[in-house]
C-alpha cells in the first residue's frame, strides 16, 4: 500500500516506523485522520530494511519533526542506556544487536522515540482507539509471536526493560498436548505454545486454514486465557485489547472470553469481569493500523 503526496503539500509532520518481524510499515502524518503517506514492505536484513525506510522518509525530511519507531523485540528502550535503540537478543536471524534507532536517527537527522510494537500500539489505542478514557489497560498481540504492552496509571510500563508477556510460563498438560513448544529460549512458554507458528507446527497447517470446529481452537483459547488471567490478577487492567493475525479469526474472541470467565471462577467481584466480557476483552479500534499509528503516537511523546 502506498500513496505519497509531495512533502511541500503539508506543514510539520511526524514519521512512524512499525518494524515487525515479518513486515515493516512506514507512515508520515499526525494521526489516524491525517496519514499523508504510507508504505509496507517485507522485513528482510537490517541493512536492506533500514535503507528502504530511509528512502521513504527522505522525501518528507524537511517537514518532519520526530521519528517514532515501534519494533519487535527484545529491545532496549532506556534513553540513558548505551544500547538504547537496539534490537537485542531477538531470535530473528541477523537482527540481534542491531542499532535500529541510532542508524535511522543519524541517517535522517531526526530525534527518535523508540519502544516495542505492542507498547506503541497500546499508546495509539489510548490516544485514538479502544482505550480512550482508560489509564490502566493491556494490549496483547497474537501472531508470529505473542507480546503484551501495558499502560499503568496513564504511563507506558517499563522496568529493567519492557514487558515480555509472551514468555510467561503457563500450565502445559502434556497428556492433552504433547507438543513441546517452539520458543528457542523457553520451549513451552505462552508464545511457544500459542503463537501462529506454534499452531502451524502442531497441526501441520497455517492457522487461517483450520476450520472453526478444529480442536486447535479450544486449545488455543485455553492457552491465551491462562495468560490473560495471569495478567488480570497481576495488573488488574480496566480493559484488554487483543490484536494480531490469530485474532482475525472472529470466533476466537468468544472462546477466549469464555475460558477467562471459567478460570476466574467469580473470584473477582467487579462487573467488568462478569456477563460475557464483550466490553472487557476487545479487538483494537484501530485495526491493523494500530502498530504504525503507535509509532506516530510515540513520536508525539517527544517534546
RODO-2510 file (C-alpha; in nm, 4 decimals, decimal comma):
residues 303
     n   res          X          Y          Z
     1     x     0,0000     0,0000     0,0000
     2     x     0,1446     0,3350    -0,0899
     3     x     0,0271     0,6848    -0,1609
     4     x     0,2616     0,9798    -0,1454
     5     x     0,1882     1,3471    -0,1988
     6     x     0,4734     1,5952    -0,2270
     7     x     0,6380     1,6939     0,1007
     8     x     0,5534     2,0559     0,0283
     9     x     0,1795     1,9763     0,0491
    10     x     0,1851     1,9897     0,4285
    11     x     0,3389     2,1550     0,7315
    12     x     0,5328     1,9806     1,0047
    13     x     0,4642     1,6090     1,0365
    14     x     0,5656     1,3013     1,2322
    15     x     0,7319     0,9918     1,0879
    16     x     0,6364     0,6455     1,2106
    17     x     0,8011     0,3090     1,1508
    18     x     0,6377    -0,0135     1,2604
    19     x     0,9251    -0,2609     1,2389
    20     x     0,7615    -0,6007     1,2672
    21     x     0,9260    -0,9390     1,2492
    22     x     0,7571    -1,0102     0,9147
    23     x     0,6750    -0,6698     0,7659
    24     x     0,7523    -0,3024     0,8105
    25     x     0,5070    -0,0161     0,7711
    26     x     0,6251     0,3441     0,7299
    27     x     0,3904     0,6402     0,7589
    28     x     0,4024     1,0183     0,7601
    29     x     0,1282     1,2237     0,9242
    30     x    -0,0104     1,3257     1,2604
    31     x    -0,2691     1,0561     1,3397
    32     x    -0,5380     0,8206     1,2050
    33     x    -0,7286     1,1008     1,0337
    34     x    -0,4162     1,2564     0,8872
    35     x    -0,1919     0,9980     0,7227
    36     x    -0,0221     1,1735     0,4321
    37     x     0,1784     0,8763     0,3089
    38     x     0,2132     0,5086     0,3927
    39     x     0,4095     0,2143     0,2565
    40     x     0,4529    -0,1516     0,3549
    41     x     0,7367    -0,3901     0,2723
    42     x     0,8870    -0,7152     0,3989
    43     x     1,1324    -0,7142     0,6888
    44     x     1,4485    -0,8614     0,5398
    45     x     1,8071    -0,7943     0,6508
    46     x     1,8722    -0,4973     0,8812
    47     x     2,0684    -0,3030     0,6186
    48     x     1,8140    -0,3560     0,3412
    49     x     1,5147    -0,2875     0,5674
    50     x     1,6595     0,0324     0,7114
    51     x     1,7647     0,1525     0,3671
    52     x     1,4058     0,1170     0,2416
    53     x     1,2720     0,3088     0,5407
    54     x     1,5251     0,5894     0,4938
    55     x     1,4452     0,6145     0,1221
    56     x     1,0742     0,6533     0,2004
    57     x     1,1194     0,9181     0,4692
    58     x     1,3787     1,1150     0,2716
    59     x     1,1073     1,2696     0,0507
    60     x     0,9475     1,4297     0,3597
    61     x     1,2539     1,5025     0,5721
    62     x     1,2303     1,8822     0,5550
    63     x     0,8828     1,8679     0,7114
    64     x     0,9443     1,6002     0,9742
    65     x     0,9692     1,6706     1,3476
    66     x     1,0322     1,3301     1,5075
    67     x     1,0625     0,9658     1,4057
    68     x     0,8728     0,7151     1,6190
    69     x     0,9866     0,3532     1,5948
    70     x     0,7681     0,0668     1,7171
    71     x     0,9740    -0,2516     1,6842
    72     x     0,9765    -0,6214     1,7572
    73     x     1,1988    -0,7199     2,0445
    74     x     1,3527    -0,7811     2,2791
    75     x     1,4916    -0,4293     2,2554
    76     x     1,6387    -0,1579     2,4753
    77     x     1,4015     0,1388     2,5288
    78     x     1,6087     0,3047     2,8053
    79     x     1,7214     0,6506     2,6857
    80     x     2,0227     0,6548     2,9185
    81     x     2,1496     0,3119     2,8151
    82     x     2,4495     0,2622     2,5878
    83     x     2,2368     0,0205     2,3858
    84     x     1,9292     0,2438     2,3635
    85     x     1,7516     0,1869     2,0341
    86     x     1,8995    -0,1576     1,9762
    87     x     1,7172    -0,4775     1,8928
    88     x     1,8920    -0,7024     2,1441
    89     x     1,8560    -1,0808     2,1925
    90     x     1,5950    -1,1491     1,9266
    91     x     1,5835    -1,4963     1,7718
    92     x     1,5121    -1,3342     1,4315
    93     x     1,8137    -1,4270     1,2164
    94     x     2,0563    -1,1414     1,1519
    95     x     1,8822    -0,8876     1,3755
    96     x     2,0380    -0,9471     1,7174
    97     x     2,2241    -0,6394     1,8495
    98     x     2,1112    -0,4133     1,5643
    99     x     2,1215    -0,0377     1,6275
   100     x     1,7868     0,0424     1,4703
   101     x     1,7059     0,3783     1,6274
   102     x     2,0581     0,5178     1,6141
   103     x     2,1095     0,4275     1,2499
   104     x     1,7812     0,5829     1,1373
   105     x     1,8206     0,8897     1,3574
   106     x     2,1613     0,9605     1,2079
   107     x     2,0521     0,8938     0,8508
   108     x     1,7508     1,1256     0,8771
   109     x     1,8912     1,3800     1,1265
   110     x     1,5802     1,3367     1,3427
   111     x     1,5185     1,2783     1,7117
   112     x     1,3765     0,9317     1,7762
   113     x     1,1184     0,7800     2,0113
   114     x     1,1664     0,4039     2,0451
   115     x     0,9645     0,1259     2,2066
   116     x     0,8140    -0,2149     2,1450
   117     x     0,5457    -0,2549     1,8821
   118     x     0,2927    -0,3668     2,1448
   119     x     0,3696    -0,0812     2,3848
   120     x     0,3306     0,1591     2,0941
   121     x     0,0028     0,0005     1,9851
   122     x    -0,1244     0,0423     2,3415
   123     x    -0,0303     0,4093     2,3271
   124     x    -0,2182     0,4534     1,9978
   125     x    -0,5296     0,2820     2,1315
   126     x    -0,5206     0,5115     2,4357
   127     x    -0,4815     0,8218     2,2223
   128     x    -0,7231     0,7374     1,9401
   129     x    -0,8888     0,3985     1,9913
   130     x    -1,0350     0,1352     2,2224
   131     x    -0,8691     0,2647     2,5393
   132     x    -0,9905     0,6249     2,5274
   133     x    -1,0533     0,7424     2,8835
   134     x    -0,8687     0,4492     3,0448
   135     x    -0,5459     0,4770     3,2417
   136     x    -0,4623     0,1103     3,3098
   137     x    -0,5044    -0,1481     3,0332
   138     x    -0,3225    -0,4034     2,8211
   139     x    -0,2636    -0,4511     2,4507
   140     x    -0,1844    -0,8134     2,3637
   141     x    -0,0910    -0,9280     2,0153
   142     x    -0,1042    -1,2895     1,8960
   143     x     0,0569    -1,3559     1,5620
   144     x     0,4079    -1,4532     1,4561
   145     x     0,4899    -1,4063     1,8232
   146     x     0,2951    -1,3104     2,1327
   147     x     0,3608    -0,9794     2,3035
   148     x     0,1968    -0,7509     2,5522
   149     x     0,2116    -0,3786     2,6156
   150     x     0,0793    -0,2136     2,9290
   151     x    -0,0206     0,1340     3,0283
   152     x    -0,0465     0,1708     3,4054
   153     x    -0,1752     0,4917     3,5641
   154     x    -0,1518     0,6600     3,2255
   155     x     0,2112     0,5715     3,1560
   156     x     0,3761     0,3011     2,9488
   157     x     0,5074     0,0264     3,1734
   158     x     0,8851    -0,0107     3,1784
   159     x     1,1138    -0,1573     3,4388
   160     x     1,4522    -0,3104     3,3753
   161     x     1,3407    -0,3213     3,0118
   162     x     0,9862    -0,3714     2,8800
   163     x     0,7168    -0,6321     2,9461
   164     x     0,7679    -0,9739     2,7844
   165     x     0,4197    -1,1129     2,8357
   166     x     0,4538    -1,3730     2,5632
   167     x     0,7217    -1,5569     2,7573
   168     x     0,5375    -1,6298     3,0796
   169     x     0,5118    -1,9953     3,1716
   170     x     0,1598    -2,1361     3,1674
   171     x     0,0276    -2,4797     3,2685
   172     x     0,1034    -2,7345     2,9980
   173     x    -0,0851    -3,0628     3,0147
   174     x     0,1460    -3,2957     2,8260
   175     x    -0,1210    -3,5682     2,8118
   176     x    -0,3631    -3,3388     2,6287
   177     x    -0,0992    -3,1548     2,4267
   178     x     0,2343    -3,3338     2,3770
   179     x     0,3608    -3,0528     2,1507
   180     x     0,6924    -2,9344     2,3069
   181     x     0,6583    -2,5698     2,2059
   182     x     0,8513    -2,3596     1,9580
   183     x     1,0251    -2,0914     2,1646
   184     x     1,4030    -2,1288     2,1153
   185     x     1,4597    -1,9941     2,4675
   186     x     1,1780    -2,1475     2,6745
   187     x     1,0119    -2,4190     2,4697
   188     x     0,6556    -2,4245     2,6008
   189     x     0,6062    -2,0669     2,7196
   190     x     0,2870    -1,8892     2,6097
   191     x     0,4417    -1,7838     2,2781
   192     x     0,5944    -2,1268     2,2265
   193     x     0,2542    -2,2914     2,2619
   194     x     0,0056    -2,0399     2,1203
   195     x     0,1713    -1,8225     1,8545
   196     x     0,0825    -1,8574     1,4868
   197     x     0,3959    -2,0622     1,4064
   198     x     0,3226    -2,2888     1,7049
   199     x    -0,0270    -2,3564     1,5734
   200     x     0,1097    -2,4402     1,2292
   201     x     0,3865    -2,6626     1,3662
   202     x     0,1454    -2,8503     1,5925
   203     x    -0,1330    -2,9063     1,3383
   204     x     0,0561    -2,9035     1,0077
   205     x    -0,1479    -2,6192     0,8558
   206     x    -0,1486    -2,2382     0,8852
   207     x    -0,3941    -2,1162     1,1473
   208     x    -0,6109    -1,9327     0,8947
   209     x    -0,6777    -2,2596     0,7104
   210     x    -0,8043    -2,4503     1,0155
   211     x    -1,1857    -2,4817     1,0289
   212     x    -1,3686    -2,3210     1,3192
   213     x    -1,4586    -2,6598     1,4699
   214     x    -1,0974    -2,7824     1,4660
   215     x    -0,9671    -2,8882     1,8118
   216     x    -0,6850    -2,6379     1,7681
   217     x    -0,9119    -2,3514     1,8651
   218     x    -1,0276    -2,4876     2,2014
   219     x    -0,6662    -2,5454     2,2981
   220     x    -0,5604    -2,2042     2,1683
   221     x    -0,8355    -2,0261     2,3608
   222     x    -0,7403    -2,2079     2,6801
   223     x    -0,3734    -2,1141     2,6472
   224     x    -0,4497    -1,7499     2,5716
   225     x    -0,6956    -1,7350     2,8623
   226     x    -0,4340    -1,8777     3,1009
   227     x    -0,2041    -1,5936     3,0005
   228     x    -0,4744    -1,3270     3,0285
   229     x    -0,5843    -1,4432     3,3728
   230     x    -0,2263    -1,4158     3,4950
   231     x    -0,2142    -1,0587     3,3641
   232     x    -0,5549    -0,9735     3,5121
   233     x    -0,4570    -1,0994     3,8562
   234     x    -0,1244    -0,9147     3,8413
   235     x    -0,2174    -0,5756     3,6912
   236     x    -0,5992    -0,5543     3,7147
   237     x    -0,6342    -0,3781     3,3770
   238     x    -0,9540    -0,1890     3,3027
   239     x    -0,9617    -0,3499     2,9565
   240     x    -0,7623    -0,5946     2,7450
   241     x    -0,7246    -0,5174     2,3750
   242     x    -0,6197    -0,8136     2,1613
   243     x    -0,4786    -0,7847     1,8102
   244     x    -0,2607    -0,9827     1,5714
   245     x    -0,3253    -1,2292     1,2925
   246     x    -0,4653    -1,5106     1,5074
   247     x    -0,7373    -1,2778     1,6376
   248     x    -0,8527    -1,2092     1,2805
   249     x    -1,0415    -1,5352     1,3332
   250     x    -1,3509    -1,3772     1,4872
   251     x    -1,4613    -1,6977     1,6581
   252     x    -1,1524    -1,6845     1,8818
   253     x    -1,2766    -1,3878     2,0881
   254     x    -1,5867    -1,5568     2,2364
   255     x    -1,3847    -1,8700     2,3105
   256     x    -1,1182    -1,6709     2,4947
   257     x    -1,3761    -1,4696     2,6903
   258     x    -1,5493    -1,7912     2,7981
   259     x    -1,2223    -1,9524     2,9109
   260     x    -1,1183    -1,6409     3,1044
   261     x    -1,4508    -1,6409     3,2864
   262     x    -1,4178    -2,0097     3,3720
   263     x    -1,0643    -1,9659     3,5026
   264     x    -1,1524    -1,6622     3,7160
   265     x    -1,4468    -1,8587     3,8621
   266     x    -1,6205    -1,5482     4,0050
   267     x    -1,3239    -1,4712     4,2293
   268     x    -1,3034    -1,1033     4,1302
   269     x    -1,6258    -0,9251     4,2141
   270     x    -1,6226    -0,6440     3,9596
   271     x    -1,8934    -0,6028     3,6990
   272     x    -1,6492    -0,5778     3,4056
   273     x    -1,5454    -0,9407     3,4636
   274     x    -1,8967    -1,0820     3,4598
   275     x    -2,1578    -1,1288     3,1866
   276     x    -1,9874    -1,2109     2,8526
   277     x    -1,6782    -0,9883     2,8844
   278     x    -1,7668    -0,8408     2,5434
   279     x    -1,6571    -0,4948     2,6542
   280     x    -1,3565    -0,6160     2,8515
   281     x    -1,1627    -0,8313     2,6022
   282     x    -1,1925    -0,6430     2,2747
   283     x    -1,0274    -0,6038     1,9334
   284     x    -0,8265    -0,2890     1,8585
   285     x    -1,0399     0,0023     1,7394
   286     x    -0,7533     0,0984     1,5081
   287     x    -0,7462    -0,2456     1,3474
   288     x    -0,4356    -0,3373     1,1533
   289     x    -0,3108     0,0214     1,1714
   290     x    -0,2523     0,0090     1,5491
   291     x     0,1188    -0,0659     1,5072
   292     x     0,2149     0,2138     1,2695
   293     x    -0,0178     0,4583     1,4457
   294     x     0,1589     0,3528     1,7631
   295     x     0,4849     0,4651     1,6071
   296     x     0,3268     0,8051     1,5353
   297     x     0,1881     0,8152     1,8909
   298     x     0,5410     0,7537     2,0210
   299     x     0,6666     1,0440     1,8093
   300     x     0,4050     1,2685     1,9726
   301     x     0,5620     1,1976     2,3142
   302     x     0,8888     1,3717     2,2220
   303     x     0,8871     1,7327     2,3342
***
